[in-house]
């Protein structure tokens, strides 16, 4: 399977997906840590991919997404953004609504 197919499949099969450095329990950079904190603050489960242990995804996801940095949060197949955007959305309450809607939609499928 081509790496772009793998990325597409990951995004399509996980309604909330975070590409990050490390894991939610052990983030390997401050940006990933802050993004995980915001996501965990929403109280829903989410999938993640550690780009440090997946160098091919790390190299190709920026091309796929047309977004150069990590972390990257994807919700319902759409790129939401990185740390700053996710943090701002959390502070405004937007992220909680987005995440709850994604979980509710997944439950009906």
DAPEPE-V297801 format. One record per backbone hydrogen bond with DSSP energy under -0.5 kcal/mol. NH is the residue of the N-H (numbers start at 1). CO is the residue of the C=O. E is the energy in kcal/mol with one decimal. If there is no record, write none. Layout:
nh->NH co->CO e->E
nh->NH co->CO e->E
This chain:
nh->6 co->2 e->-2.1
nh->7 co->3 e->-2.5
nh->8 co->4 e->-2.4
nh->9 co->5 e->-2.6
nh->10 co->6 e->-2.5
nh->11 co->7 e->-2.4
nh->12 co->8 e->-2.4
nh->13 co->9 e->-2.3
nh->14 co->10 e->-0.8
nh->17 co->74 e->-2.8
nh->18 co->47 e->-2.1
nh->19 co->17 e->-0.5
nh->19 co->72 e->-2.9
nh->20 co->18 e->-0.6
nh->20 co->49 e->-2.5
nh->22 co->20 e->-0.7
nh->23 co->26 e->-1.2
nh->28 co->21 e->-3.1
nh->33 co->29 e->-2.3
nh->34 co->30 e->-2.5
nh->35 co->31 e->-2.1
nh->36 co->32 e->-2.6
nh->37 co->33 e->-2.2
nh->38 co->34 e->-2.0
nh->39 co->35 e->-2.4
nh->40 co->36 e->-3.2
nh->41 co->37 e->-1.8
nh->42 co->39 e->-1.5
nh->43 co->40 e->-1.5
nh->44 co->39 e->-0.6
nh->47 co->16 e->-2.7
nh->49 co->18 e->-2.2
nh->51 co->20 e->-2.9
nh->51 co->49 e->-0.9
nh->53 co->50 e->-0.6
nh->57 co->54 e->-0.6
nh->58 co->54 e->-2.4
nh->59 co->55 e->-2.2
nh->60 co->56 e->-1.6
nh->61 co->57 e->-3.0
nh->62 co->58 e->-0.5
nh->64 co->60 e->-2.2
nh->65 co->61 e->-3.2
nh->66 co->62 e->-1.3
nh->67 co->62 e->-1.1
nh->71 co->19 e->-0.7
nh->72 co->19 e->-2.2
nh->73 co->81 e->-2.6
nh->74 co->17 e->-3.1
nh->74 co->72 e->-0.5
nh->75 co->78 e->-2.6
nh->76 co->15 e->-2.8
nh->78 co->75 e->-1.7
nh->80 co->73 e->-3.3
nh->81 co->73 e->-1.1
nh->86 co->82 e->-2.7
nh->87 co->83 e->-2.9
nh->88 co->84 e->-2.5
nh->89 co->85 e->-2.6
nh->90 co->86 e->-2.3
nh->91 co->87 e->-2.5
nh->92 co->88 e->-1.8
nh->93 co->89 e->-0.9
nh->93 co->90 e->-0.8
nh->94 co->89 e->-1.1
nh->95 co->89 e->-1.6
nh->97 co->93 e->-1.5
nh->98 co->94 e->-2.5
nh->99 co->95 e->-2.9
nh->100 co->96 e->-2.6
nh->101 co->97 e->-2.6
nh->102 co->98 e->-2.0
nh->103 co->99 e->-2.3
nh->104 co->100 e->-2.5
nh->105 co->101 e->-2.6
nh->106 co->102 e->-2.1
nh->107 co->103 e->-1.9
nh->108 co->104 e->-1.1
nh->109 co->105 e->-0.7
nh->109 co->106 e->-0.7
